[in-house]
Each structure stands twice: as structure tokens, then as C-alpha cells.
Amino acid sequence: MIVEIPDQIIKQSGLSAEEILLKIALVLFQEEKLTLGQASKLAGLHQFEFQKELAARKIPVHYGEEDYRRDLQIIGSIK
């Protein structure tokens, strides 16, 4: 799907197209509508760069107990 934002809207916002995409990605991630990977892809950033944007805005990364347990299992299987 392609979403078009009229140039007039972009101009009125005072933001670049890239900044608008980043803001949309940040909001959708914060509302847990997108995963970290999906949001970083939407923003056109590597996940590490997107995480830096999250940190700069004090938006926590969604990392729950289930994620922690899964990571422990993966780490345990590497040995």
C-alpha cells in the first residue's frame, strides 16, 4: 500500500518526509501497533538507529518477561 502525503501538508508541518515517517513510526511503536523491526523499517532506519531515536525521546523498548525468557533460552542453546 502506498500512502501519499501532499507536498502542502509536508511543507505546512515544517518537517521533511523522512521526519514525518519517523514520527509515525515512533507513535505506532509506542502504541504497540508495530514491532521494533517494523517501526525501524517504516522509519527507514537500522534498528540500532531507531533505538537511539526511542532513547532520545524516552520511549521504552517493549521487552517483557516472555522476551527475557526466550532470550535466556537462546543464549543457553548457544553453548
N, C-alpha and C positions, 0 to 999 in steps of 0.2 A: 504494500500500500504506500502510496506517495501522498504526503501532506504538503500542501503549498501554503506558504505564509506570504501574503502580498508584501511587496517592497515597501509600501507606505507604512504598514504595520511595523516592519523591522526598523524603518527609519524613525518612526514616532517613539519606539521603545528606547532608542539610543543604544541598542545592543547590536552586535553583529549576529549573523545567522548562527555561528558557532556558539556564541554565548547564550542564545535562546535555546539551542539544543541542549547545552549543558544544564541550564536551569530546569528545563523539562525533565531531563534525566535525573537530576538531583531530587526533584519533587516526587517523581514516580518511585524512585528508590526509597526515599524517606517514608512514603506511604505504603511501602512493601508491595507495590504493584509490579516492580521489576527486580530481578536479582542484580547482584553486583556486576556480573558479566554482561547482562542485558543492558543495564544502565550505562556502563562504560562504553559499550558498543554504540549505543544511541548517541552518546556524547562525542564519539569519535576519539576516545582516549584509551590508552592502555589501562588495565585495571589498577596498576600501581598509581598512575597519574590521577585516575578518578578517585582513588582512596585519599590522595593528598588533597583533592578538592573537598571531599567529605570532611576531612580533618580540619581544614581551614574554616569550614562553616559549622564545626562542632556537631556534625551529623554522625551518629554512631553507626558502625557497621553491624548489620544483623548477624549475630553469632550466638546462637543459643546452645543449650546443653546438648541437644541432639547433634549439632555440628561438632561440638567438642568431643563427644564420644566417638563419632565417625572418624575424626582426625586421629584420635588415640588408636583406633583400630588400624588405620592406615599406617601410622608410624610403627606400631607393633609388628605389622606384617613385613616391614622393610628389612628387619634384622636378619 
